[in-house]
Amino acid sequence: MQHLIEEIETEWIPLRDGRRLAVRLFLPRSAHRQPAPVVLEYIPYRRRDGTRIGDEAMHRWFAAAGYACARVDIAGMGDSDGLIEDEYVRREQDDGLEVIEWLARQPWSSGSVGMIGISWGGFNGLQIAARRPPALKAVISLCSTVDRYHGDVHYTGGCLNEENLEWGGYFFTMNGFPPDPDIVGNDRWRAMWRHRIDHARLAPADWLEHQRRDTFWQHGSVIEDWSAIQVPVLAVSGWADGYTAAVFELVEHLHVPCKGIVGPWGHKYPQDGVPGPAIGFLQEATRWWDKWLRDIDSGVDTDPAMRLWLQASHEPRGHIPERAGSWVHFDQWSPARELTLRLAHGSLVSDDPGSDAKAPTMPASHSSICSPQTVGLGAGQWCAYGLGKIAPELPLDQRADDAGSLTYDGEMLAAPLHLAGGPVVRLRVSSDQPQALVAVRLNAVHADGTSERLSYGVLNLCHRDSHEHPSALTPGVEYDVTVEMKAIAQTVPAGQRLRVAISTSYWPMIWPSPHPATITVHEQASRIELPAHATVHHSPADIFQPPEDAVHGPITALRNGHETRHIVRDLGARRTEFIAARDDGLYVIDDIGTEQSFTRVRTSSIVDGEPLSARATVECRATYRRGEWNVRIESDLVLSCDAATFRITGRLSAYEGDAIFAERRFERSIPRDHL
């Protein structure tokens, strides 16, 4: 394969304001005589060393298939000039428009450009498509969102997601990463490094300043104008990923060709997908490029609208290498909720005359709950991705969380139940506090009592009417609220039963309400609507080819990576700690001689019955070393609160050798806004 491509380690893309962006190019050798379409990946994660291995495995493969590939560092990241101001800012998009224009006019380019990316690169592919650069002809967006408020790491259902701090800790640390002296020059790298640190922002605090869906979040949310995207989109995610919803929303709402794929994976490219099975995603992506960048009839325009991995029941564990199931497809996709079950006296009942779970003749009832603060310890990670695998990040047996929740159980299923789509729960609730949250889980209860989470949703009840205009609850007043749950595709086998579990906490994933709240569920007006399908269309076993990629450059591992999750309970202090530790190991990228490492530890703690005791810390450490170049970047963030205010502190320290090179310290107090 290598003889078919030419690689340019660093080329510079000049911008109109004088800045330059660093790009690594993977070109078909034939492109100099027969110009090729271009595939662009435009992200902040250091093409020189941060994503080098994955870039080579993917972009070499595309280049051998006849596509010129450009892996560009966003301004202020990697070796690119300038500063990174925040996520997805207008300038990033403007720069992207110039990048596409530059790529389209290169002599080895046919003038047609496609964008591909996962997470950040999936976001900005959609955002830049909405800006309609003429040369951009198609997008492949993986693990992304269409709504930066409701569908990203910051807020979930109007509640503060603790990933705001965990991801924020990494992003904060990235502000302190230096450029590579071998690329930008020994005469420039220190000045560039200091410039970045001097202008670093405490981004998690900036995000916390915007606790409702205001113009800050509306910017970059393509849900604001679906018609702005005028190029075909392939949308991809996994059931263990945090960004599953975007696939369904894009397929449902875009007015251009759009196809969706959701596998069993976490936050990974599907050729490396875990839990497996992985698929031949690079071949699938090439079919997309062939159609929309080359006008070759590859058949993608007649593919089903949605291809989903229909998961089988399994024993819940924090990590599984492969998820049993099968591929199913839907030629057309629209939300369908064909089974409604009402909540009544601890049961799930149906008004359907043909149902085995008929509503008993009983008076209207209500049930109340004030959950322990630690309900949610079995939730797993909002967005699981791990170290090239899924670390112990998946949902556990839910029985412990169920014990602190209101539970409603259905009858034992007499036949398999196929679910595909997003469940919705409609509740009539009242609260004894002006601020409260509700977390709802849909579980499958096995014959032995194991409780397997199928889906979940959370809602800040102050956001019951909208995320733009929250309002306090009036204690004792009944409200009708809707909780949207995460999309699923799973078969619940005969012999199991469904369970709806309702709690007033979901820690540590969700930051708690300021005071313990007792929620009353008025059951006569409460129900769950399930995306049940009487039949599903099973896809051929060979719907996807086996996974392939190119050979990447060698690396030498000096210390293996690992990832752990621990729960520590201090019985005397009634304090629970949840500790998530990630160590990427220590390794050398042999082709460039760079030794590097990265570690991150997130610690969340809370005291029983005291939501204002909630505290979270994130500590990161990164090192880069090659010859005399020896740098270290450290950061720590601390988030705490009282009833009226969030407090967040941050430290960003950069070292050259053992000497401090630069340091920034931050402290912010931010009023709570119905949160």
PyMOL commands that set and color helices and strands:
alter all, ss='L'
color gray80, all
select helices_A, chain A and resi 2-4+29-32+52-64+90-104+120-129+163-174+181-184+189-198+203-208+215-218+222-224+226-228+245-253+270-272+281-294+300-302+399-403+461-463+523-525
alter helices_A, ss='H'
color red, helices_A
select strands_A, chain A and resi 5-14+20-28+36-43+68-73+109-118+136-142+155-156+159-160+233-238+258-263+306-311+325-330+339-344+347-349+366-369+406-409+417-421+424-431+437-445+451-460+479-484+488-492+497-503+519-522+527-530+532-533+537-538+555-559+562-570+575-589+594-607+610-626+629-641+645-656+659-671
alter strands_A, ss='S'
color yellow, strands_A
deselect
rebuild
show_as cartoon
